[in-house]
Amino acid sequence: MGYIVSKFGGWANADSGRVKIAADLFEMKPDRKIKVNSAIGKIKDLPKVTDLLSDGAEATIKKGVFPEDLIEKIRLNHYYVFEPLGISKKKIDEVINILYDYIKMKKELSDDHFRALMMGAGEELFSRLDTVYLKEIRGFNAKYVDPRDIGHYLMGHPLDGKVTKEAEENLKKLLDIEGIIVYPGFFAIDKKNRPMIYSRGGTDKTAADVSVAIGASVYENWKEVDGVYSADPRVVKNPVLMEEVTYKEIRELTYISFNVLHQEAMLPVMNAGIPINLRNLTNLEHKGTFIVNERKINLDRPVIGIAHIENVCFINIEKCLMNEEIGFANNLLKIFEEHRISIDQITTGIDSMCLIVSEKEFKEKTVHSGVSEQIRREIEPEEFMRWLKENLDADLVQIRKKKGLICVVGEGMRHTIGLLSRISVALSKNGVNIEIIDQGPSERNIIIGVDLEDDKQLAKKVVNIIYNEFF
């Protein structure tokens, strides 16, 4: 049986009581082998540590000095968490002072490699102090393992790294280390030993890559909720909790709006067949939600989840004989690729296509996702429509804004006759006009588009109507 990799995010690490509970988990179950940590998250009256480090890195790049008041706030964050656990200010200061050595490295690093070094330091600071707590206060056989020492290599942009094959092999060496391994998430190095990070929120990716490398039996992700609900609890009152959901189902829901975990973090564990267990750190009795490759389908409940997203737009393109023009779709998609505009959904007719795009795609564009420091540019939608019409020699290119999408998901949907009819009838009875409806080829999802111009809450109302129909 493989070991368990347990990941603790910023929320879990922002309170001494929760840090203690996390330690208790390793006492309760010896199979928990690796503790992957984020930096300290939001603490009342203090900014997040990663935000402070990011601001400090920018100040250093622009003015040559890392503001001392930012380091003081970083220090206060760590005092707040670790002093109640029995770690002295002297020891905390000793660890925080690592930052001064890193600041000196600005002269030898590019701006983005320096950003990576500083932004990833929050995970290191927490994990080093967490190791002190586990080892010296709790008496565990615990060891801090630095990604730089193990050979956790990333490639690509310094602020949006991707794991390498060599790193996957190097991470297997974690199995040779006795006791509990405390492993910081988010940061690593490239093959030239320069600082690298995954994109923002990348501790999920670290935990996933570690899980795959060691052949973990389970990847635990500890949060502040009991698991994944069938609908957003802020939209639907007391929705059903999913005990099991497949990777493909959760991918459909997460793509629309479910904030479960980093989407890219799911792919490696999905391919390796490792289940993810989302659990509540403050409700240990609850088994949480398991994300698995396959689950037993309950035909009495074909729909497992309903998600929605607002502020999307429909881009309608019409051209006579479009279906006979070889390469039309390729030329269209190439224009969106060149402008770095992501497309959520595509529906087609003989002489028409409709592209569904989030309105934010036209606003703050950035070269690397999750990196606020990159140069941004805004795209004017109407100007872009004229550009599309001219370059595609189209008869009509029209953008319709203020739309909402609702996504209905379930592996059992493909085996259920009349499901689409039930949705349509339920919406019709409630006076909802469907502007777009599309069922994916896998038959595990149905996308519904509605207009929010006259009713900003319509997408949420549709979620409730469909939820009541199936749950």
N, C-alpha and C positions, 0 to 999 in steps of 0.2 A: 504493500500500500504506500502511495506517495505521500509527501508532506503537504501541509496546508500553507499557502501564502496568504497573509492577512494584510490588507491595506487600510490605512487610517488617514483620512483627509484632514483638511484645515479645521473643520468644525470639531472633529474628534480630538484634535491636538491643541485646541484653544482653551482648555479648561483642565485644571489639575485633577478634578474628580474623574473626568473621562479618561485621562491618561492612566489613572490608577486602575479603572475598569479594564482598559486595554491590556494592562499588565496581568490582571487577574485571569484573563482569557488564556494566557500562555501557561498559567499554573493549572487551569482546569483541563486543558487538553494538550498533552505533550506533542501531538502530531503537528501543532502549529510551530512551524520551523522558522519562517522568515517574516519579519515585521517591516513592511514598507511604509515609510512616513512621508506625509506632506509637511510643508512649513506650517507654523502656527497661523490659524485663520483669524477671523474677526473677533476681536476682544472689545468690549465696551470702551468707548472714548479713545481707542487706539486704532490706527490704520492697520491693514494686514501687513505682515512682515514682507511678503513678496512685493507688495506695492511700494513699501518704503525702500526696499533694495533697488527696485526699478527706478524710482525717483532719484535715488542717490547715484546710480550709475549714469543717468542722464546729466545730472549736475556735474559729475566728474568729467564727463566727455566734453561738456560745453565750457565749464569754468575751471577745470583742473582740480576741484576740491569736492570731496564727499562731505556734505553738511553734517556737522557733529550732532545737531539736534535730531537728525534721522537715525543715527546710530544709538542715540539715547532712547528713542522710542522703541527701537528694536530690542534694546536692553530691557526696557520696561515690560515688553511683551513676554520675554523669557523669565523675568522675575515673577510675573503674575502666575505663570504656569508652574514653574519648577521650585520656587521657594516653599510653597505649601507642601511639597513632596519631600522636603528635607534636604534640598541641595542649596548650598550656601551661595550668597552673592559673589563671593570670591571665585568659586568654581564657575559660576555662570559667566562672570566677566572674563575669565580665562578663555572660555570657548568663544564668546563674542569677539574677543580681540583678534580672532582669525581674520576678521574683516579688514583690519588694517594691513595685513600682509597681502590680501587680495587687491586692495586699492592701489598698492604700490606696483602691481603688475600691469597697470593701465599702459605704461610706456611700451611694453613688449607685446601687447595684444591689439588686434583690430578693434574698432568700436563694437561690432556685434559679438565678437568673442568675449570682450570685456563685459558686455551686457549679460551674456550667458553665464559668465563666472559669478557675477553679483546676484543675478536673479535666482540662480540655483543654490545660492548659499543658505537660504532659509531652511531648506530641507536638511542640509548638513548640520546647521546649528542645532536644530531640534533633535535630530537623530543622535548626535554626539551626547547631548544632555540626557536624552531618553535612555541611552546606554548606561550612563552613570546611575540613573535612577534604578534601572532594572538590575544592574550588577551590584552596586554598593548599598542601595537602600533595600531592595527586595531580595537580594541574594541569589539571583538567577545566574546561570552560566551564559552570559550574553556578550556578544562581540559586535562592535561597529565595523562594518565593511564598507570601504569607500569604493564607489563605482570606478574611480580612476585606477585603483590598485588591481581590481579584478579584470580590467580590460573591457569595460562596458562602452564599446565604440558606437558612435552615431555618425551618420554621413548626411551630407546635404547642407542646408543653411544652418549657421550656428544657433538660430533661434527657432528652428523647426526641424530638428534632427529625426532621422529614421534609423532604426536599429540595423546593424550589419550582421552578416552570417558569422563573422568571427566573434562578435559579441555574444551571440547565441551559444557558441561553443565555450567561451570563457565563463559565462554565467553558470555553466554546469559545475564549475569548481566550487560553487557555494555548498554543494552536497558534501564536500570533504571537510567542511568546518563544523566542529562540534558545538552544541548548544544552540541558543537562540541567536539568529542573525538580525541585527538592526540595519536596515538598508535604506538609505535616503532615495526618494523618488526624484523625478524631473530632470536631474542633471547627469552629465556623463562627459566624455571627451571624444575627439576624433582620433584618427590613426597617428596624427602628429602631436598628440597630447594637448591639443588646444581645447578650451572649455566649450561644451555644447549643452543644449537643453532640448527636450521635446517641446512641442508647442504648449502654450499655457494650459494648465490642467493636466499636464502630462504624467503625473504620478500614477494615474490609472494605467498608462502605457508601460511605465516601468514595471509595475506589479504584473501586468499581463506577460511581458517579455520574460521576467524572472520565472513566472509560473510555467511557461512553455519550456524554458531551458531545463528546469529541474524535474519536469514531468509531474507537476503538482496534482494531487487528487482533487483539490478544490481551490479556487481563488475566492477568498472572502473579501468583501468590500463593506466596511462598517460605516453606517450613516446614522442620521437622526430620525429615520422613518423605518417602519416595520418591513418594508419591501416595496414592490411595485404594484400600484393600484390599477384597476381596469380603466379608470378615468382620473383626471386631475381632481383631487379632493377640494380644490378651490372653486371648481366648476360644478361638480356633482357631489351632493351630500352623501357621505359615508359609502363611497364606492367599494366594490369587492376587491380584496387583495388577491393577487395572483400567487398561487403556491408554486406553479411551474409555468414557464413561458419559453418558447424556443428562441434561439438567437435570431432567426429570420423574422419572427414576429416582433421582437423587441427592436430590431433594426428598423422595421417599418414605422413603429411608433416613435422611436427616438429621432428618426429623420424629420418627422413632422414637429414634435414639440416635447416629447417625454425626456426629462432631464435625469437620465439614469446614470450613465457614465460615459466617458469619452468613447465615441463611436469606433475610432481606430483601435482602441484597446480591446474591443470585442473580437476582432478578426483573428488575431493569433491564437487566442484560447478556443475560439470556435473551431478553427482548423485542426487544433490539437485535441478536440473533444473534451476539454476541461470545463466542468460546470462552474459558473459564477454564482456565489451565494451572497445576495444583498441582505444585510441584517442591521438591526437597530442596536447600537451600543448601549442604549439605556433601557432596553427591553430584551434581555438575554434569553428569556423563556420562549420568545417567538422565533420560529425557525426561518422566517424571512421568505424571500423569493429565490428560487433556483432558476437560472438561465441555462438551458440545456439544448443539445442538438435536436433531440426528439422527445416528445411527450405523448402521453396517452390522450387521445382526442375525446372530449365529451360532446357528443352530437346534440345533446339537449342544450348545450351552450356553445354554439359555433363561433360566436364573437368573444374574443378574450380581452380586447382593449379598444378604446376610442380616444383619439387625440385630435387636437385642432391647432390651427395657426391662423393668425390675423395679419393684416397689412401685407397681403400679397396682391399682385396685379396679373391680369391676363393680357398677353400680347397676341393679338389675332393677326395672322398673315394670310392673305388671299392672293392667288395667282391662277389664272386660267391655264389648264393643262399642266398644273404643278406635278401631277403624278407621272407625267411622261418626260419630265426634265431630269435627266440623270445627274445626280450630284447636288440637287437643290438642298436637301436636308443637310448634307455635309457642309455646303457653303454657309448655310444658316448657322449651324452649330459652331463653325470655325470663327464666325464673327463674335459670337458670345464668348468663345474661348479667348480670343485676342483681347477682349475687354474685361476678362476675368469675371464674368457674370455667371453665377451658378443657376442652373435651371432645375426647378423642383419637379415639374411634371410636364409631359407633352401629350396632347390629344390631336388626332388628325382626321381629315376628311379627304376627298379626292382632290379638291382645289384649295384646301385650307389647312392651316396648322394653328394650334393654340399653345403657347408656351406659358407656363405658370412660373412666376419669378417673385421672390420676396422683394418688397419695395426697398429694403435696406441695401440690396445689391447695387442700387444706383447711387447710394450715398457715399459712405466712407469705405472706399476700396483700399485694400492693403495687400502687399506682395506676399506676406506670410501670415497665415491665419493665427489669430490670438496674440499678435505682436503689435502693441500699440505704438512702438517707436518708429515703425516704418513709414515711408513717405506715402501719403494718401492723396487720392484725387476723387473728385465727385463727377458723376456722369449725369448729364441733363437728359431725363427720359424722352422728352419730345424730340430733342435733337437726335437722340439715338434712333428713334423711330424713323425719322427722315433718312438717316444714314442707312438703316436696314432696307427701306423701300427702294432707295437709289441703287444700292449694291446688289440687291436681289432682283431688281427690275419687277417688283411686285405690283399688283393692282391696288392692294390696300394693306397698310400696316397700321394697326390701331392699338393703343394701350388703354386698358380699363383698370382703374385703381380701386382701392378700398374693397378688396375682396377677402373672403375667408375660406379656408380649406378644412374639411373634416375627414379624418382617415379612420376607417373601420377595419379592424384587423382580427384574423383568427385562422388557424390552420384548418379548423372544421368547416370554414365557409365553403370550400370547394365541394364538400360532400352534402351541402344543404340546398335543397331545391326551394326556390321562391324567396331566397333571402333578400335579393335586390328589390323584389316586389314589396316585401315587408317594410324596407327602409323608405321606399318611395311613397307608399300609402301612409305611413306614420307621419312623414313630413307634409304630405298633401293635406291630411286632416288638420294639421296645425298651421296651415296657410303659408308654408315655406316653399318658395320657388327655387328649384335647383337650376343653376346656370351651367354647371359642368358636372358630369358623372363619368367615372372611368374605373374599370376593374382591371387590375394588373393581370398579366398572363399566368402568374402563379395561382391566381384566384384566392389568395390569402388576404387581399386588401381591396377596399373600395374607396376611391377618393371622390368627395362631393365638394363642389364649389358654390358659394352663395355670395350675395351682394350685401355689403355692410354699410352702404351709403346712407340708408334711412334708419338702420337699426344696428348700432355698433356692437350690440350684444347678441346678434343673431347666431353667430358661430357657436357661442356657448349654449344658446337655447337648443340648437340642433344636436349638440352633444348630449344634452339631457333627454331630448326626445328619443334619440336612438338608444341611449342607455336604458331608458324605461321600457323600450320595446324588447330588448334582449336580456335584461337583467332583472 
